[in-house]
Amino acid sequence: MTQIRPSGFQLLPPVVKNLLIINGLFFLATISLETAFHIDLTKILGLHFVAATDFKPYQFITYMFMHGGFTHILFNMFALWMFGNTLENIWGGKRFLIFYMITGIGAGITYTVWIYFQMRPDLQSMDAFLLSRNLDELSALIGTHEFMINKFSGQIWVEFQSFQQTIRQINLDPENHEALHAAVNFITHYKEYYLNRSIVVGASGAVYGILLAFGMMFPNALIYLYFAIPIRAKYFVLIFGAFELFEGIRNSPGNNIAHFAHLGGMIFGFFLIRYWKKKGELH
């Protein structure tokens, strides 16, 4: 039985090594540019929703090299080394890099599809009011939508406070056309803010794809969970996959983890491995 134990950074294959370096440089650049020049690299390179004004196609690639904090990048890079090291030594650098990029992009696509269905009801309510300028549509929007704004949200917070005053004016006088016009302006600005608010960063989708590949290639290998608890790779993958599915569906408030991006990496990785295996190109 094969046993997999993290024993240190030894004999790093070139693609894994360069991915570690690139991710580290992006992380340092994010901190440095924000501190020195107040440039938000996450806003530029993180993956936005495709209908957002801040979305750029290249973000499907660049988001993989951005991370939200030290713990985030540490976990991803450790997993990249731990499982990617073995896979690259078996597959070679070219195939490993192809797998990494496809699963990472696939994770971004999966999350984009998921977030679309999450956001669609709210966007439909906003559009219904903006098109009709009907007070019933405005009431329905206010009654069902949780406005994702707080005092740290910037200028939109000031506008939101004015909007609340506008709603009070409309309630007192439904024929107040100036108040209605102000409400239309706010919802127009808020819709843009709402679309731009969703930003995904991290190599987690590609890393989960690598984890899935390791479990498929070495199903009976032992992984030492928390460096102490031995568990076979196939069960390790199943547990992580089930957890991500559960958490993604539950979608608990305040949870900023893109669980469906993780699942997307695993799904794209599964079908890519099956394709290579069918063509006899897996080894």
C-alpha atoms as an extended CHARMM CRD file, in Angstrom:
* protein
*
       283  EXT
         1         1  MET       CA              0.0000000000        0.0000000000        0.0000000000  PROA      1               0.0000000000
         2         2  THR       CA              1.3110000000        3.3930000000       -0.9810000000  PROA      2               0.0000000000
         3         3  GLN       CA              1.6290000000        5.8930000000        1.8280000000  PROA      3               0.0000000000
         4         4  ILE       CA              1.6310000000        9.6220000000        1.2070000000  PROA      4               0.0000000000
         5         5  ARG       CA              3.1470000000       11.7380000000        3.9430000000  PROA      5               0.0000000000
         6         6  PRO       CA              4.0520000000       15.4270000000        3.6760000000  PROA      6               0.0000000000
         7         7  SER       CA              7.7860000000       15.4130000000        4.3340000000  PROA      7               0.0000000000
         8         8  GLY       CA              8.9620000000       18.7850000000        3.0760000000  PROA      8               0.0000000000
         9         9  PHE       CA              9.6180000000       20.5680000000       -0.1920000000  PROA      9               0.0000000000
        10        10  GLN       CA             11.9650000000       18.1210000000       -1.9630000000  PROA      10              0.0000000000
        11        11  LEU       CA             12.6970000000       17.6390000000       -5.6620000000  PROA      11              0.0000000000
        12        12  LEU       CA             10.0020000000       20.0320000000       -6.8700000000  PROA      12              0.0000000000
        13        13  PRO       CA              9.0960000000       19.3990000000      -10.5210000000  PROA      13              0.0000000000
        14        14  PRO       CA              9.2940000000       22.5700000000      -12.6300000000  PROA      14              0.0000000000
        15        15  VAL       CA              5.6010000000       23.3270000000      -13.1980000000  PROA      15              0.0000000000
        16        16  VAL       CA              4.6470000000       22.9300000000       -9.5450000000  PROA      16              0.0000000000
        17        17  LYS       CA              7.6810000000       24.9860000000       -8.5200000000  PROA      17              0.0000000000
        18        18  ASN       CA              6.8410000000       27.7980000000      -10.9300000000  PROA      18              0.0000000000
        19        19  LEU       CA              3.1660000000       27.7860000000       -9.9360000000  PROA      19              0.0000000000
        20        20  LEU       CA              4.2110000000       28.1620000000       -6.3020000000  PROA      20              0.0000000000
        21        21  ILE       CA              6.5050000000       31.0550000000       -7.2080000000  PROA      21              0.0000000000
        22        22  ILE       CA              3.9180000000       32.8130000000       -9.4120000000  PROA      22              0.0000000000
        23        23  ASN       CA              1.2020000000       32.5270000000       -6.7720000000  PROA      23              0.0000000000
        24        24  GLY       CA              3.5980000000       33.8580000000       -4.1590000000  PROA      24              0.0000000000
        25        25  LEU       CA              4.5660000000       36.8210000000       -6.3450000000  PROA      25              0.0000000000
        26        26  PHE       CA              0.9280000000       37.6740000000       -7.0310000000  PROA      26              0.0000000000
        27        27  PHE       CA              0.1970000000       37.5320000000       -3.3040000000  PROA      27              0.0000000000
        28        28  LEU       CA              3.0890000000       39.8640000000       -2.4730000000  PROA      28              0.0000000000
        29        29  ALA       CA              2.1320000000       42.1940000000       -5.3390000000  PROA      29              0.0000000000
        30        30  THR       CA             -1.4460000000       42.3910000000       -4.0480000000  PROA      30              0.0000000000
        31        31  ILE       CA             -0.2690000000       43.4830000000       -0.6090000000  PROA      31              0.0000000000
        32        32  SER       CA              2.4270000000       45.8290000000       -1.8950000000  PROA      32              0.0000000000
        33        33  LEU       CA              0.3010000000       47.6610000000       -4.4720000000  PROA      33              0.0000000000
        34        34  GLU       CA             -2.5560000000       48.1140000000       -2.0180000000  PROA      34              0.0000000000
        35        35  THR       CA             -0.2360000000       49.4370000000        0.6850000000  PROA      35              0.0000000000
        36        36  ALA       CA              1.9340000000       51.6950000000       -1.4650000000  PROA      36              0.0000000000
        37        37  PHE       CA             -0.4260000000       52.8970000000       -4.2050000000  PROA      37              0.0000000000
        38        38  HSD       CA             -3.9390000000       51.8830000000       -3.0490000000  PROA      38              0.0000000000
        39        39  ILE       CA             -4.2940000000       49.7260000000       -6.1470000000  PROA      39              0.0000000000
        40        40  ASP       CA             -6.7900000000       46.9140000000       -5.6080000000  PROA      40              0.0000000000
        41        41  LEU       CA             -5.3010000000       44.0760000000       -7.6350000000  PROA      41              0.0000000000
        42        42  THR       CA             -8.1090000000       41.7630000000       -6.5340000000  PROA      42              0.0000000000
        43        43  LYS       CA            -10.6450000000       44.0010000000       -8.2480000000  PROA      43              0.0000000000
        44        44  ILE       CA             -8.5890000000       43.9460000000      -11.4420000000  PROA      44              0.0000000000
        45        45  LEU       CA             -7.5650000000       40.2820000000      -11.5840000000  PROA      45              0.0000000000
        46        46  GLY       CA            -10.2510000000       38.5260000000       -9.5200000000  PROA      46              0.0000000000
        47        47  LEU       CA            -13.0820000000       36.8360000000      -11.4230000000  PROA      47              0.0000000000
        48        48  HSD       CA            -16.2180000000       38.9950000000      -11.6130000000  PROA      48              0.0000000000
        49        49  PHE       CA            -19.6390000000       37.9180000000      -12.7610000000  PROA      49              0.0000000000
        50        50  VAL       CA            -19.7960000000       38.0640000000      -16.5600000000  PROA      50              0.0000000000
        51        51  ALA       CA            -22.5390000000       40.7370000000      -16.5850000000  PROA      51              0.0000000000
        52        52  ALA       CA            -20.5560000000       43.0510000000      -14.2830000000  PROA      52              0.0000000000
        53        53  THR       CA            -18.8830000000       46.1660000000      -15.6530000000  PROA      53              0.0000000000
        54        54  ASP       CA            -15.6130000000       45.0930000000      -14.0050000000  PROA      54              0.0000000000
        55        55  PHE       CA            -15.6030000000       41.6940000000      -15.7450000000  PROA      55              0.0000000000
        56        56  LYS       CA            -12.7970000000       40.9680000000      -18.2150000000  PROA      56              0.0000000000
        57        57  PRO       CA            -12.3540000000       37.6030000000      -20.0180000000  PROA      57              0.0000000000
        58        58  TYR       CA             -8.7420000000       37.2600000000      -18.8280000000  PROA      58              0.0000000000
        59        59  GLN       CA            -10.0400000000       37.0260000000      -15.2520000000  PROA      59              0.0000000000
        60        60  PHE       CA            -10.9250000000       33.3630000000      -15.8580000000  PROA      60              0.0000000000
        61        61  ILE       CA             -7.1490000000       32.7940000000      -15.7530000000  PROA      61              0.0000000000
        62        62  THR       CA             -5.8160000000       35.5240000000      -13.4780000000  PROA      62              0.0000000000
        63        63  TYR       CA             -8.2330000000       34.7820000000      -10.6300000000  PROA      63              0.0000000000
        64        64  MET       CA             -6.3990000000       31.4940000000      -10.0290000000  PROA      64              0.0000000000
        65        65  PHE       CA             -3.2660000000       33.3610000000       -8.9400000000  PROA      65              0.0000000000
        66        66  MET       CA             -5.0230000000       35.6860000000       -6.5040000000  PROA      66              0.0000000000
        67        67  HSD       CA             -5.7360000000       34.8320000000       -2.8630000000  PROA      67              0.0000000000
        68        68  GLY       CA             -7.7490000000       36.3720000000       -0.0790000000  PROA      68              0.0000000000
        69        69  GLY       CA             -5.2630000000       35.9820000000        2.7320000000  PROA      69              0.0000000000
        70        70  PHE       CA             -2.2260000000       34.1250000000        4.0590000000  PROA      70              0.0000000000
        71        71  THR       CA             -4.1920000000       31.0810000000        5.2490000000  PROA      71              0.0000000000
        72        72  HSD       CA             -5.9150000000       30.8450000000        1.8740000000  PROA      72              0.0000000000
        73        73  ILE       CA             -2.7000000000       30.7820000000       -0.1370000000  PROA      73              0.0000000000
        74        74  LEU       CA             -0.8960000000       28.5850000000        2.3980000000  PROA      74              0.0000000000
        75        75  PHE       CA             -3.5270000000       25.8520000000        2.2040000000  PROA      75              0.0000000000
        76        76  ASN       CA             -3.7160000000       25.9710000000       -1.6000000000  PROA      76              0.0000000000
        77        77  MET       CA              0.0350000000       25.9610000000       -2.1460000000  PROA      77              0.0000000000
        78        78  PHE       CA              0.6120000000       23.1730000000        0.3540000000  PROA      78              0.0000000000
        79        79  ALA       CA             -2.0250000000       21.0390000000       -1.3740000000  PROA      79              0.0000000000
        80        80  LEU       CA             -0.5870000000       21.9350000000       -4.7900000000  PROA      80              0.0000000000
        81        81  TRP       CA              2.8130000000       20.7050000000       -3.6760000000  PROA      81              0.0000000000
        82        82  MET       CA              1.5670000000       17.6650000000       -1.7780000000  PROA      82              0.0000000000
        83        83  PHE       CA             -0.5850000000       16.2100000000       -4.5750000000  PROA      83              0.0000000000
        84        84  GLY       CA              0.6870000000       18.0320000000       -7.6560000000  PROA      84              0.0000000000
        85        85  ASN       CA              4.2590000000       16.9150000000       -7.0710000000  PROA      85              0.0000000000
        86        86  THR       CA              3.3560000000       13.2600000000       -7.6310000000  PROA      86              0.0000000000
        87        87  LEU       CA              1.0510000000       13.9360000000      -10.5800000000  PROA      87              0.0000000000
        88        88  GLU       CA              3.5710000000       16.0500000000      -12.4690000000  PROA      88              0.0000000000
        89        89  ASN       CA              6.2720000000       13.4250000000      -11.9920000000  PROA      89              0.0000000000
        90        90  ILE       CA              3.9260000000       10.8600000000      -13.5520000000  PROA      90              0.0000000000
        91        91  TRP       CA              2.2560000000       12.9440000000      -16.2470000000  PROA      91              0.0000000000
        92        92  GLY       CA              5.0430000000       15.3140000000      -17.1330000000  PROA      92              0.0000000000
        93        93  GLY       CA              4.9640000000       19.0840000000      -16.9530000000  PROA      93              0.0000000000
        94        94  LYS       CA              2.9180000000       19.7820000000      -20.0840000000  PROA      94              0.0000000000
        95        95  ARG       CA              0.0300000000       17.4730000000      -19.2170000000  PROA      95              0.0000000000
        96        96  PHE       CA              0.0140000000       18.6010000000      -15.6040000000  PROA      96              0.0000000000
        97        97  LEU       CA             -0.1330000000       22.2800000000      -16.6030000000  PROA      97              0.0000000000
        98        98  ILE       CA             -2.9710000000       21.5730000000      -19.0500000000  PROA      98              0.0000000000
        99        99  PHE       CA             -4.8780000000       19.7840000000      -16.2920000000  PROA      99              0.0000000000
       100       100  TYR       CA             -4.2420000000       22.5960000000      -13.8160000000  PROA      100             0.0000000000
       101       101  MET       CA             -5.4210000000       25.3120000000      -16.1890000000  PROA      101             0.0000000000
       102       102  ILE       CA             -8.4940000000       23.4530000000      -17.4620000000  PROA      102             0.0000000000
       103       103  THR       CA             -9.6960000000       22.5900000000      -13.9590000000  PROA      103             0.0000000000
       104       104  GLY       CA             -9.0420000000       26.1410000000      -12.7760000000  PROA      104             0.0000000000
       105       105  ILE       CA            -10.9220000000       27.7030000000      -15.6890000000  PROA      105             0.0000000000
       106       106  GLY       CA            -13.6330000000       25.0820000000      -15.3550000000  PROA      106             0.0000000000
       107       107  ALA       CA            -14.0270000000       25.9790000000      -11.6910000000  PROA      107             0.0000000000
       108       108  GLY       CA            -14.5220000000       29.6260000000      -12.6450000000  PROA      108             0.0000000000
       109       109  ILE       CA            -17.1230000000       28.7020000000      -15.2760000000  PROA      109             0.0000000000
       110       110  THR       CA            -18.9980000000       26.4770000000      -12.8240000000  PROA      110             0.0000000000
       111       111  TYR       CA            -19.0940000000       29.1870000000      -10.1980000000  PROA      111             0.0000000000
       112       112  THR       CA            -20.2590000000       31.7640000000      -12.7440000000  PROA      112             0.0000000000
       113       113  VAL       CA            -23.1880000000       29.5480000000      -13.7460000000  PROA      113             0.0000000000
       114       114  TRP       CA            -24.0780000000       28.9220000000      -10.1040000000  PROA      114             0.0000000000
       115       115  ILE       CA            -23.9030000000       32.5800000000       -9.1040000000  PROA      115             0.0000000000
       116       116  TYR       CA            -26.0870000000       33.4920000000      -12.0730000000  PROA      116             0.0000000000
       117       117  PHE       CA            -28.9150000000       31.3260000000      -10.7640000000  PROA      117             0.0000000000
       118       118  GLN       CA            -28.3370000000       32.7300000000       -7.2860000000  PROA      118             0.0000000000
       119       119  MET       CA            -28.5230000000       36.3440000000       -8.4580000000  PROA      119             0.0000000000
       120       120  ARG       CA            -31.2090000000       35.9930000000      -11.1350000000  PROA      120             0.0000000000
       121       121  PRO       CA            -34.3160000000       36.4970000000       -8.9040000000  PROA      121             0.0000000000
       122       122  ASP       CA            -32.9040000000       39.7210000000       -7.4330000000  PROA      122             0.0000000000
       123       123  LEU       CA            -31.8010000000       41.0060000000      -10.8310000000  PROA      123             0.0000000000
       124       124  GLN       CA            -35.2400000000       40.2650000000      -12.2690000000  PROA      124             0.0000000000
       125       125  SER       CA            -36.8480000000       42.2410000000       -9.4300000000  PROA      125             0.0000000000
       126       126  MET       CA            -34.5340000000       45.1850000000      -10.0590000000  PROA      126             0.0000000000
       127       127  ASP       CA            -35.1890000000       45.1080000000      -13.7950000000  PROA      127             0.0000000000
       128       128  ALA       CA            -38.9380000000       44.8290000000      -13.2550000000  PROA      128             0.0000000000
       129       129  PHE       CA            -38.9350000000       48.0450000000      -11.2460000000  PROA      129             0.0000000000
       130       130  LEU       CA            -36.5270000000       49.8960000000      -13.5390000000  PROA      130             0.0000000000
       131       131  LEU       CA            -38.5970000000       49.0540000000      -16.6050000000  PROA      131             0.0000000000
       132       132  SER       CA            -42.0150000000       49.7300000000      -15.1100000000  PROA      132             0.0000000000
       133       133  ARG       CA            -41.2100000000       52.3440000000      -12.4500000000  PROA      133             0.0000000000
       134       134  ASN       CA            -44.1370000000       50.8350000000      -10.6400000000  PROA      134             0.0000000000
       135       135  LEU       CA            -44.3710000000       51.3160000000       -6.8670000000  PROA      135             0.0000000000
       136       136  ASP       CA            -45.6710000000       47.7780000000       -6.3970000000  PROA      136             0.0000000000
       137       137  GLU       CA            -42.5150000000       46.4490000000       -8.0800000000  PROA      137             0.0000000000
       138       138  LEU       CA            -40.4080000000       48.6840000000       -5.8330000000  PROA      138             0.0000000000
       139       139  SER       CA            -42.1920000000       47.3790000000       -2.7470000000  PROA      139             0.0000000000
       140       140  ALA       CA            -41.6980000000       43.7940000000       -3.9030000000  PROA      140             0.0000000000
       141       141  LEU       CA            -37.9740000000       44.4390000000       -4.4190000000  PROA      141             0.0000000000
       142       142  ILE       CA            -37.5380000000       46.0360000000       -1.0000000000  PROA      142             0.0000000000
       143       143  GLY       CA            -39.5210000000       43.2650000000        0.6610000000  PROA      143             0.0000000000
       144       144  THR       CA            -37.5740000000       40.3580000000       -0.8330000000  PROA      144             0.0000000000
       145       145  HSD       CA            -34.0410000000       41.6290000000       -1.4390000000  PROA      145             0.0000000000
       146       146  GLU       CA            -31.3320000000       41.8970000000        1.2010000000  PROA      146             0.0000000000
       147       147  PHE       CA            -29.2760000000       44.9430000000        0.2480000000  PROA      147             0.0000000000
       148       148  MET       CA            -25.5890000000       43.9560000000        0.4570000000  PROA      148             0.0000000000
       149       149  ILE       CA            -24.4240000000       47.3040000000        1.7750000000  PROA      149             0.0000000000
       150       150  ASN       CA            -22.7910000000       48.5050000000        4.9730000000  PROA      150             0.0000000000
       151       151  LYS       CA            -20.7840000000       51.4980000000        6.1550000000  PROA      151             0.0000000000
       152       152  PHE       CA            -17.6240000000       49.9880000000        4.6100000000  PROA      152             0.0000000000
       153       153  SER       CA            -19.1820000000       49.7860000000        1.1300000000  PROA      153             0.0000000000
       154       154  GLY       CA            -18.0610000000       53.2430000000        0.0380000000  PROA      154             0.0000000000
       155       155  GLN       CA            -20.1990000000       55.7920000000       -1.7860000000  PROA      155             0.0000000000
       156       156  ILE       CA            -23.0720000000       53.3490000000       -2.2890000000  PROA      156             0.0000000000
       157       157  TRP       CA            -23.6280000000       53.3960000000        1.4930000000  PROA      157             0.0000000000
       158       158  VAL       CA            -24.2610000000       57.1490000000        1.4010000000  PROA      158             0.0000000000
       159       159  GLU       CA            -26.6250000000       56.6620000000       -1.5330000000  PROA      159             0.0000000000
       160       160  PHE       CA            -28.4130000000       53.8640000000        0.3280000000  PROA      160             0.0000000000
       161       161  GLN       CA            -29.0720000000       56.1170000000        3.3000000000  PROA      161             0.0000000000
       162       162  SER       CA            -30.5840000000       58.7000000000        0.9340000000  PROA      162             0.0000000000
       163       163  PHE       CA            -32.6010000000       55.9230000000       -0.6960000000  PROA      163             0.0000000000
       164       164  GLN       CA            -34.1160000000       54.9930000000        2.6610000000  PROA      164             0.0000000000
       165       165  GLN       CA            -35.2320000000       58.5950000000        3.0750000000  PROA      165             0.0000000000
       166       166  THR       CA            -36.6440000000       58.4820000000       -0.4480000000  PROA      166             0.0000000000
       167       167  ILE       CA            -38.7270000000       55.4250000000        0.4350000000  PROA      167             0.0000000000
       168       168  ARG       CA            -40.1710000000       57.2700000000        3.4200000000  PROA      168             0.0000000000
       169       169  GLN       CA            -41.1210000000       60.1660000000        1.1280000000  PROA      169             0.0000000000
       170       170  ILE       CA            -42.8110000000       57.8030000000       -1.3200000000  PROA      170             0.0000000000
       171       171  ASN       CA            -44.7480000000       56.1200000000        1.4710000000  PROA      171             0.0000000000
       172       172  LEU       CA            -46.0470000000       59.5300000000        2.5810000000  PROA      172             0.0000000000
       173       173  ASP       CA            -46.7630000000       60.7080000000       -0.9590000000  PROA      173             0.0000000000
       174       174  PRO       CA            -46.9910000000       58.0070000000       -3.6850000000  PROA      174             0.0000000000
       175       175  GLU       CA            -47.3840000000       60.7810000000       -6.2840000000  PROA      175             0.0000000000
       176       176  ASN       CA            -43.9580000000       62.2710000000       -5.4770000000  PROA      176             0.0000000000
       177       177  HSD       CA            -42.3160000000       61.9660000000       -8.8980000000  PROA      177             0.0000000000
       178       178  GLU       CA            -38.9830000000       63.3810000000       -7.7420000000  PROA      178             0.0000000000
       179       179  ALA       CA            -38.7200000000       60.7010000000       -5.0690000000  PROA      179             0.0000000000
       180       180  LEU       CA            -39.6000000000       58.0250000000       -7.6090000000  PROA      180             0.0000000000
       181       181  HSD       CA            -36.9080000000       59.3450000000       -9.9660000000  PROA      181             0.0000000000
       182       182  ALA       CA            -34.3910000000       59.2680000000       -7.0930000000  PROA      182             0.0000000000
       183       183  ALA       CA            -35.3640000000       55.6500000000       -6.3490000000  PROA      183             0.0000000000
       184       184  VAL       CA            -34.8090000000       54.7140000000      -10.0160000000  PROA      184             0.0000000000
       185       185  ASN       CA            -31.3610000000       56.3270000000       -9.9540000000  PROA      185             0.0000000000
       186       186  PHE       CA            -30.3710000000       54.4790000000       -6.7920000000  PROA      186             0.0000000000
       187       187  ILE       CA            -31.5250000000       51.0680000000       -7.9930000000  PROA      187             0.0000000000
       188       188  THR       CA            -29.6390000000       51.6640000000      -11.2600000000  PROA      188             0.0000000000
       189       189  HSD       CA            -26.4260000000       52.3870000000       -9.3470000000  PROA      189             0.0000000000
       190       190  TYR       CA            -27.0670000000       49.5900000000       -6.8650000000  PROA      190             0.0000000000
       191       191  LYS       CA            -27.5690000000       47.0320000000       -9.6420000000  PROA      191             0.0000000000
       192       192  GLU       CA            -24.1170000000       47.8660000000      -11.0000000000  PROA      192             0.0000000000
       193       193  TYR       CA            -22.6550000000       47.5970000000       -7.4890000000  PROA      193             0.0000000000
       194       194  TYR       CA            -24.4790000000       44.3010000000       -6.8990000000  PROA      194             0.0000000000
       195       195  LEU       CA            -23.1560000000       42.7710000000      -10.1250000000  PROA      195             0.0000000000
       196       196  ASN       CA            -19.5840000000       43.8770000000       -9.3770000000  PROA      196             0.0000000000
       197       197  ARG       CA            -19.7300000000       42.7160000000       -5.7760000000  PROA      197             0.0000000000
       198       198  SER       CA            -19.1710000000       39.0210000000       -6.5270000000  PROA      198             0.0000000000
       199       199  ILE       CA            -15.4270000000       38.3910000000       -6.9280000000  PROA      199             0.0000000000
       200       200  VAL       CA            -13.8110000000       34.9440000000       -6.8810000000  PROA      200             0.0000000000
       201       201  VAL       CA            -10.1050000000       34.4560000000       -6.1780000000  PROA      201             0.0000000000
       202       202  GLY       CA             -7.8310000000       31.5270000000       -5.4810000000  PROA      202             0.0000000000
       203       203  ALA       CA             -6.3130000000       28.3720000000       -6.9080000000  PROA      203             0.0000000000
       204       204  SER       CA             -8.7610000000       26.2150000000       -4.9530000000  PROA      204             0.0000000000
       205       205  GLY       CA            -10.6840000000       25.0460000000       -8.0280000000  PROA      205             0.0000000000
       206       206  ALA       CA             -7.5110000000       23.7600000000       -9.6990000000  PROA      206             0.0000000000
       207       207  VAL       CA             -6.2710000000       22.3350000000       -6.3810000000  PROA      207             0.0000000000
       208       208  TYR       CA             -9.5010000000       20.3970000000       -5.8850000000  PROA      208             0.0000000000
       209       209  GLY       CA             -9.1060000000       19.1170000000       -9.4320000000  PROA      209             0.0000000000
       210       210  ILE       CA             -5.6120000000       17.9160000000       -8.5190000000  PROA      210             0.0000000000
       211       211  LEU       CA             -6.9740000000       16.2880000000       -5.3570000000  PROA      211             0.0000000000
       212       212  LEU       CA             -9.5940000000       14.4780000000       -7.4530000000  PROA      212             0.0000000000
       213       213  ALA       CA             -6.9230000000       13.3250000000       -9.9200000000  PROA      213             0.0000000000
       214       214  PHE       CA             -4.7410000000       12.0190000000       -7.1110000000  PROA      214             0.0000000000
       215       215  GLY       CA             -7.6680000000       10.0650000000       -5.6860000000  PROA      215             0.0000000000
       216       216  MET       CA             -8.4370000000        8.5440000000       -9.0710000000  PROA      216             0.0000000000
       217       217  MET       CA             -4.8050000000        7.7070000000       -9.8190000000  PROA      217             0.0000000000
       218       218  PHE       CA             -3.9440000000        6.3920000000       -6.3600000000  PROA      218             0.0000000000
       219       219  PRO       CA             -7.2580000000        5.4210000000       -4.7200000000  PROA      219             0.0000000000
       220       220  ASN       CA             -5.6620000000        3.3230000000       -1.9780000000  PROA      220             0.0000000000
       221       221  ALA       CA             -2.8190000000        5.6790000000       -1.1120000000  PROA      221             0.0000000000
       222       222  LEU       CA             -2.8010000000        6.7930000000        2.5070000000  PROA      222             0.0000000000
       223       223  ILE       CA             -3.1380000000       10.4840000000        3.2440000000  PROA      223             0.0000000000
       224       224  TYR       CA             -2.4440000000       11.5980000000        6.7770000000  PROA      224             0.0000000000
       225       225  LEU       CA             -5.2140000000       14.0210000000        7.6760000000  PROA      225             0.0000000000
       226       226  TYR       CA             -3.9260000000       16.6420000000       10.1290000000  PROA      226             0.0000000000
       227       227  PHE       CA             -0.6070000000       14.7450000000        9.8860000000  PROA      227             0.0000000000
       228       228  ALA       CA             -2.0360000000       12.0540000000       12.1640000000  PROA      228             0.0000000000
       229       229  ILE       CA             -5.2160000000       10.3940000000       10.8590000000  PROA      229             0.0000000000
       230       230  PRO       CA             -4.6180000000        7.9170000000        7.9930000000  PROA      230             0.0000000000
       231       231  ILE       CA             -7.3070000000        7.8560000000        5.3110000000  PROA      231             0.0000000000
       232       232  ARG       CA             -7.2960000000        6.3680000000        1.8310000000  PROA      232             0.0000000000
       233       233  ALA       CA             -7.2250000000        8.8760000000       -0.9880000000  PROA      233             0.0000000000
       234       234  LYS       CA            -10.5080000000        7.7120000000       -2.5400000000  PROA      234             0.0000000000
       235       235  TYR       CA            -12.3790000000        8.3030000000        0.7090000000  PROA      235             0.0000000000
       236       236  PHE       CA            -10.5670000000       11.5750000000        1.2770000000  PROA      236             0.0000000000
       237       237  VAL       CA            -11.7900000000       12.8270000000       -2.1210000000  PROA      237             0.0000000000
       238       238  LEU       CA            -15.3500000000       11.6190000000       -1.5190000000  PROA      238             0.0000000000
       239       239  ILE       CA            -15.5110000000       13.3280000000        1.8670000000  PROA      239             0.0000000000
       240       240  PHE       CA            -14.2190000000       16.6280000000        0.5170000000  PROA      240             0.0000000000
       241       241  GLY       CA            -16.5260000000       16.4670000000       -2.5040000000  PROA      241             0.0000000000
       242       242  ALA       CA            -19.5830000000       15.7310000000       -0.3630000000  PROA      242             0.0000000000
       243       243  PHE       CA            -18.6660000000       18.5310000000        2.0420000000  PROA      243             0.0000000000
       244       244  GLU       CA            -18.3230000000       21.0680000000       -0.7790000000  PROA      244             0.0000000000
       245       245  LEU       CA            -21.6680000000       20.0050000000       -2.2680000000  PROA      245             0.0000000000
       246       246  PHE       CA            -23.4060000000       20.2770000000        1.1000000000  PROA      246             0.0000000000
       247       247  GLU       CA            -21.9010000000       23.6620000000        1.9120000000  PROA      247             0.0000000000
       248       248  GLY       CA            -22.5970000000       24.9880000000       -1.5690000000  PROA      248             0.0000000000
       249       249  ILE       CA            -26.2610000000       24.0130000000       -1.4190000000  PROA      249             0.0000000000
       250       250  ARG       CA            -26.6470000000       25.2650000000        2.1340000000  PROA      250             0.0000000000
       251       251  ASN       CA            -25.0580000000       28.5830000000        1.1550000000  PROA      251             0.0000000000
       252       252  SER       CA            -25.0250000000       29.8730000000        4.7350000000  PROA      252             0.0000000000
       253       253  PRO       CA            -25.0950000000       33.6670000000        5.2250000000  PROA      253             0.0000000000
       254       254  GLY       CA            -21.6610000000       35.2530000000        5.5300000000  PROA      254             0.0000000000
       255       255  ASN       CA            -19.9760000000       32.2920000000        3.8560000000  PROA      255             0.0000000000
       256       256  ASN       CA            -17.5840000000       33.7420000000        1.2770000000  PROA      256             0.0000000000
       257       257  ILE       CA            -16.1140000000       30.4020000000        0.1710000000  PROA      257             0.0000000000
       258       258  ALA       CA            -16.8460000000       29.5050000000       -3.4580000000  PROA      258             0.0000000000
       259       259  HSD       CA            -17.8150000000       25.8840000000       -2.8220000000  PROA      259             0.0000000000
       260       260  PHE       CA            -19.1950000000       25.3640000000       -6.3150000000  PROA      260             0.0000000000
       261       261  ALA       CA            -15.9000000000       26.5580000000       -7.7910000000  PROA      261             0.0000000000
       262       262  HSD       CA            -14.2150000000       23.7500000000       -5.8310000000  PROA      262             0.0000000000
       263       263  LEU       CA            -16.7670000000       21.2610000000       -7.1390000000  PROA      263             0.0000000000
       264       264  GLY       CA            -16.3130000000       22.6330000000      -10.6530000000  PROA      264             0.0000000000
       265       265  GLY       CA            -12.5960000000       21.9040000000      -10.5030000000  PROA      265             0.0000000000
       266       266  MET       CA            -13.3310000000       18.3370000000       -9.4560000000  PROA      266             0.0000000000
       267       267  ILE       CA            -15.9810000000       17.8610000000      -12.1460000000  PROA      267             0.0000000000
       268       268  PHE       CA            -13.8000000000       19.1750000000      -14.9670000000  PROA      268             0.0000000000
       269       269  GLY       CA            -10.8810000000       17.1320000000      -13.6260000000  PROA      269             0.0000000000
       270       270  PHE       CA            -12.9890000000       13.9620000000      -13.5620000000  PROA      270             0.0000000000
       271       271  PHE       CA            -14.0880000000       14.2520000000      -17.1830000000  PROA      271             0.0000000000
       272       272  LEU       CA            -10.6130000000       15.2480000000      -18.3740000000  PROA      272             0.0000000000
       273       273  ILE       CA             -9.0650000000       12.1910000000      -16.7270000000  PROA      273             0.0000000000
       274       274  ARG       CA            -11.7730000000        9.9560000000      -18.1530000000  PROA      274             0.0000000000
       275       275  TYR       CA            -11.0830000000       11.4410000000      -21.6040000000  PROA      275             0.0000000000
       276       276  TRP       CA             -7.3310000000       10.8560000000      -21.3110000000  PROA      276             0.0000000000
       277       277  LYS       CA             -7.9120000000        7.3540000000      -19.9880000000  PROA      277             0.0000000000
       278       278  LYS       CA            -10.2140000000        6.5270000000      -22.9030000000  PROA      278             0.0000000000
       279       279  LYS       CA             -7.5390000000        7.7110000000      -25.3460000000  PROA      279             0.0000000000
       280       280  GLY       CA             -4.8650000000        5.7590000000      -23.4760000000  PROA      280             0.0000000000
       281       281  GLU       CA             -2.9460000000        8.9390000000      -22.6360000000  PROA      281             0.0000000000
       282       282  LEU       CA             -3.2600000000        8.9500000000      -18.8550000000  PROA      282             0.0000000000
       283       283  HSD       CA              0.2720000000        7.7080000000      -18.1300000000  PROA      283             0.0000000000
